[in-house]
């Protein structure tokens, strides 16, 4: 397995959107060449700023057509500009959990065009939140990503991303950081806890992803503010040789970069 990270040219992307597909594609192609990577298939995790998603708990007796109608009602967006897809999440309690995503066709086309310029085939494209949900070590947790261009909060419950929230972090000293992070975290956690069929409890941790370690006193203060344990996001586990790592760790490079592995 290999992992590598590189910078993109100024002005080639903005808030998760590809602005210059040719420049982004060239940067990816050069990154692959520098690291002697010869793969031609790409798993693309796109920013949640390009899309939206919903996790819907529905009656287990509903037909696919009824589920589609429920999804369209929940995500009422312009079908000419927005594409929508949904999948079933296996459940044992007789209900039907549906994960639905909707994305901007034009914005996604720019991403896949950049991958094509790099000489790759975009075999799979999905939201970053869904990729993260498969790699975190807890079935229910919150991932606070301070590396992203816009800081991101992803709440995961029963291995399914339930909420995404992006926010700008104002410049702050070490004494203000916990309070500035605590407010948006509390907002996301409380909103989810008011929802139906919630399994997210007080033991569910908050994982902080950042390029530099957060001081222990800030971690402790943040835990006190949100009422959840707070830890740094751990590095991904090593994958046994017999496991197809391409499907097991779909977004290894992205997660390794955010956990300073």
C-alpha positions in Angstrom: 0.0 0.0 0.0 1.1 3.5 -0.7 -0.1 6.9 0.3 1.0 10.4 -0.8 -0.2 14.0 -0.5 0.5 17.0 -2.6 -0.6 20.7 -2.9 -2.8 22.0 -5.6 -2.0 25.2 -7.7 -3.4 28.4 -6.3 -6.8 29.2 -7.8 -7.4 25.6 -9.1 -10.0 24.8 -6.4 -12.1 26.5 -3.9 -14.2 25.1 -1.0 -14.1 21.6 -2.3 -15.0 22.7 -5.9 -12.6 22.1 -8.8 -12.2 25.5 -10.6 -9.5 24.5 -13.1 -9.8 20.8 -14.0 -6.6 20.8 -16.2 -4.4 22.2 -13.3 -5.8 19.8 -10.7 -5.4 16.9 -13.1 -1.8 17.8 -13.9 -1.0 18.1 -10.1 -2.5 14.6 -9.5 -0.6 13.1 -12.5 2.7 14.6 -11.2 2.0 13.3 -7.7 1.5 9.8 -9.0 4.7 10.0 -11.1 6.8 11.2 -8.2 5.7 8.3 -6.1 5.9 5.6 -8.9 2.2 4.9 -8.6 0.9 3.1 -11.7 -2.8 2.5 -10.8 -5.4 3.6 -13.3 -8.5 3.4 -11.1 -9.5 6.1 -8.7 -11.8 6.3 -5.7 -12.9 9.9 -5.5 -14.2 11.3 -2.2 -15.8 14.7 -3.0 -16.4 17.5 -0.5 -19.8 17.5 1.2 -20.0 21.2 0.0 -20.8 19.8 -3.4 -23.8 17.8 -2.2 -26.2 16.9 0.5 -27.3 13.6 2.1 -30.0 12.3 4.3 -30.3 9.1 6.4 -34.1 8.2 6.5 -35.7 5.6 8.8 -38.7 4.3 6.9 -41.3 1.6 7.3 -39.8 -1.7 6.3 -42.8 -2.5 4.1 -42.4 0.4 1.7 -41.7 -0.5 -1.9 -38.7 1.0 -3.8 -41.1 3.4 -5.6 -42.4 4.6 -2.3 -38.9 5.1 -1.0 -38.0 7.1 -4.1 -41.0 9.3 -3.5 -40.0 9.8 0.2 -36.4 10.7 -0.8 -37.6 13.2 -3.5 -39.9 14.8 -0.9 -37.0 15.1 1.7 -34.5 16.4 -0.9 -36.6 18.7 -2.9 -34.1 20.1 -5.4 -34.0 21.0 -9.1 -33.7 17.6 -10.9 -32.2 19.4 -14.0 -29.2 20.5 -11.9 -29.1 18.0 -9.1 -28.8 14.2 -9.3 -30.1 12.0 -6.5 -29.4 8.4 -5.6 -30.3 6.2 -2.5 -29.2 2.9 -1.1 -30.5 0.6 1.6 -28.5 0.2 4.8 -29.0 -3.3 6.3 -31.0 -3.4 9.5 -32.2 -6.1 11.9 -35.1 -4.3 13.5 -37.6 -4.5 10.7 -37.3 -0.8 9.7 -35.8 0.4 6.4 -32.8 2.7 6.8 -32.1 4.6 3.5 -29.0 6.6 2.8 -29.7 9.2 0.1 -27.3 11.6 -1.6 -27.9 14.5 -4.0 -25.1 16.4 -5.8 -24.5 19.2 -8.2 -24.0 17.6 -11.7 -21.8 20.4 -13.0 -19.6 20.5 -9.9 -19.1 16.7 -10.0 -18.3 16.8 -13.7 -15.4 19.1 -13.0 -14.0 16.7 -10.4 -14.3 13.7 -12.7 -12.7 15.7 -15.6 -9.7 16.5 -13.4 -9.3 12.8 -12.6 -9.5 12.0 -16.4 -6.8 14.6 -17.1 -4.6 12.8 -14.6 -5.0 9.6 -16.6 -7.3 7.9 -14.2 -10.7 6.3 -14.4 -13.1 7.4 -11.6 -14.4 4.0 -10.7 -16.2 5.2 -7.6 -17.3 8.7 -6.6 -18.9 9.4 -3.2 -19.1 12.0 -0.4 -16.1 12.4 1.9 -18.4 11.9 4.9 -19.3 8.4 3.7 -15.7 7.5 3.1 -14.8 8.7 6.6 -17.6 6.7 8.1 -16.0 3.5 6.9 -12.6 4.3 8.3 -13.2 5.6 11.8 -12.7 3.1 14.7 -16.2 3.7 16.3 -19.6 3.0 15.0 -21.0 6.2 16.5 -18.8 9.3 16.8 -18.2 12.8 15.6 -15.2 13.7 13.3 -14.1 17.3 13.6 -11.8 18.1 10.6 -9.7 21.2 11.1 -7.5 20.5 8.1 -10.2 21.1 5.4 -10.4 24.5 3.7 -13.7 24.9 5.5 -13.7 23.2 8.9 -16.0 20.2 8.9 -18.1 18.3 11.4 -19.4 14.8 10.4 -21.7 13.0 12.9 -21.7 9.2 12.4 -24.3 7.0 14.0 -24.4 3.2 13.6 -21.7 3.5 10.9 -23.8 5.9 8.8 -23.1 9.6 8.3 -26.1 11.5 9.7 -25.1 15.2 9.7 -22.5 17.4 8.0 -21.7 20.9 9.0 -19.1 23.3 7.6 -17.9 26.4 9.4 -15.1 28.9 9.4 -12.8 29.0 12.4 -12.0 32.5 13.4 -8.4 33.3 14.5 -8.1 32.3 18.1 -5.6 32.0 20.9 -5.2 28.7 22.8 -7.6 30.0 25.5 -10.4 30.6 23.0 -10.0 27.5 20.8 -12.2 25.1 22.9 -15.1 27.6 23.1 -14.9 28.3 19.3 -15.0 24.6 18.5 -17.5 23.7 21.2 -20.4 25.9 19.9 -20.7 24.2 16.4 -20.1 20.8 17.9 -22.8 21.2 20.4 -25.2 22.5 17.8 -24.6 19.3 15.6 -24.8 16.9 18.5 -28.0 18.4 20.0 -29.7 18.6 16.6 -29.1 14.9 16.0 -30.2 13.9 19.5 -33.6 15.5 18.9 -34.1 13.2 15.9 -36.0 9.9 16.0 -34.3 6.5 16.3 -31.1 7.9 17.7 -28.4 5.6 19.2 -25.8 8.3 19.7 -25.0 8.3 23.4 -22.7 10.1 25.9 -19.9 7.6 25.3 -19.7 8.4 21.6 -16.3 10.2 21.1 -15.4 13.3 19.2 -12.3 12.7 17.0 -10.2 15.8 16.1 -8.3 15.7 12.9 -5.6 18.3 12.5 -2.1 18.7 11.2 -0.8 19.6 14.6 -1.6 18.1 18.0 -4.2 19.9 20.0 -2.9 20.7 23.6 -4.3 18.3 26.3 -5.9 21.2 28.2 -7.9 22.3 25.1 -9.0 18.6 24.6 -10.1 18.4 28.2 -12.0 21.8 28.1 -13.7 20.8 24.8 -14.8 17.5 26.3 -16.3 19.3 29.2 -18.2 21.7 26.9 -19.7 19.1 24.7 -20.3 16.4 27.2 -18.6 13.7 25.0 -15.1 12.2 25.2 -12.6 14.0 22.9 -9.6 12.4 21.3 -7.3 12.9 18.4 -8.2 10.9 15.3 -6.1 7.8 15.3 -4.1 6.5 12.3 -5.8 3.8 10.3 -5.2 0.2 11.3 -2.9 -1.9 9.3 -4.8 -4.2 6.9 -4.2 -8.0 6.9 -2.6 -9.2 3.7 -5.7 -11.3 2.7 -8.0 -8.3 2.8 -8.7 -6.3 -0.4 -7.4 -3.0 1.0 -8.8 -1.0 -1.9 -12.3 -1.6 -0.7 -11.5 -1.8 3.1 -9.7 1.6 3.3 -11.3 3.5 0.5 -9.8 6.9 1.5 -6.5 6.0 3.1 -4.5 8.9 1.8 -7.1 11.5 2.9 -7.4 10.0 6.4 -3.6 9.6 6.8 -3.0 13.2 5.9 -5.6 14.3 8.5 -4.2 12.1 11.3 -0.6 13.2 10.7 0.3 9.5 10.1 
